[in-house]
Amino acid sequence: MKRIAILTAGGDTPALNATIHGAVVRANQRRVEVIGLVKGFAALLQSGVPHVLLNPLFTEIPELDPTRGGTLLGASRAYVDPSDFPLLDLVAERVKRMGIEGLICIGGDGTLNGLQPLAERFPVVLAPKTIDNDLGLNYLNEPDEWVLEGGPGQPVSYRRSPSRTRFDLEHMVNYVTPGYATSVFVSTEGVQRLRTTAESHRRIAIVEVMGRHSGYIALGTAYGQPDIILVPEHALDIERLFERVKEIYELQKNVLIVCGEGVVGPDGEVLGAQKATTDPSGNVALSGASEALRRLLIERFGDDYFRRLRRAESAAAAIFTRKVGHTQRGGRPILFDRVYGGRLGACAVDMLLEGQNNAFATLDWKPAAGFTVGSAHANSLRDRWGLIHARQLHPSFYDRELLRPSQIGIEYLMPIFTRAVGHDDLEYLRHATFDPGNLLRPYHSVNTDINKLMRYLGSLP
Ligand code: F6P
């Protein structure tokens, strides 16, 4: 292969530029040109296919900075409809006309789901990324446990049959995805900062973190020492929650609850799915889990409780919510994400050059070897109907009694986070935050520079 392309699909994560950088550095070593497609799959849906040559003369362009969050290529949730054959053929023809011999998509489970029809037309591999950490498997035969329900004329839904596999951390496929560590770094700090307000004003704080239907970010936020963690994998037991919150509040006059945005109520309904809207990838937009939880607690506690204790005028005044929101998806990646994002990007290049197709790079962990990169075929994640499901927390990671990570949950987190922050991360904080130049210079967006390098189909030799 002489020329490959790379794109960033789905929501941004802090490790995207690091992954692109790793891919380009490896491509330089192997004398392969790398074309960056602008705004994910959206580039291939336009006749002009906006793109940038990322390594002229096999040297990466200076705009490609692995320590910078987001993606210099731009990202979108656009995808190629797998049932639209004329469109798929058009995409393949554009790829061919550009002399692109293989494509690397940096994405999550949604992106990998959509790769198969493209992989029937040209080689395509995935370098994983997602702050949600939901791309992978808890154990090898996990996809076989999905059961499709509903018959003709009925809505179809998926259900998990009981597992017959003994869980072992070493058998996880794709232990962790780049972006997750930085996201937890941000949510942990958010919790620590909100704690002091809750403590000083005798309040109950509910902090909502992202992660869709997987509780990994909520679980990792345990590093901020919240009192209670609620994950989407375990339906809420309102009475149990109320009792626990009351017990802690009476002891220490403040409570900090972390809730994953996808937490479900006792009826199995997602608490925060207030809006029945979906994004272009078909994901339900989640908003309002913490607010829904707050309403439940306000009703259960009542105003008198707080007045009697002389801590607040009303339950509404005592219980507040904050969303960590998109701050946990943006900004500078911490060391763990930079290192492994880069290694997975490099691995994706090697996979294409080795002739792999419809496959993804993996980051695996074993106690003796630590983290290693490898690869797996996309089909290893597909259920028998061909669908890839977002990975959820293994039930053993969470202690339902204590509402916090279990012992094995803690063992899962430690290899990722114990040395996740590097010395340079601290140096950056020291030097860059209050750099006097920040007061003088307006923000200079990388988009401005990339615009100057942009080419369109037809301009390549
Ligand atoms: O999948 C990543 C993620 O950040 C989720 O955790 C969250 O639900 C969603 O994307 C938010 O998407 P958007 O940026 O489109 O609102």
Residues whose N, C-alpha, C, O or C-beta is under 5 A from the ligand:
A	BS01	F6P	G11 D132 M210 G211 R212
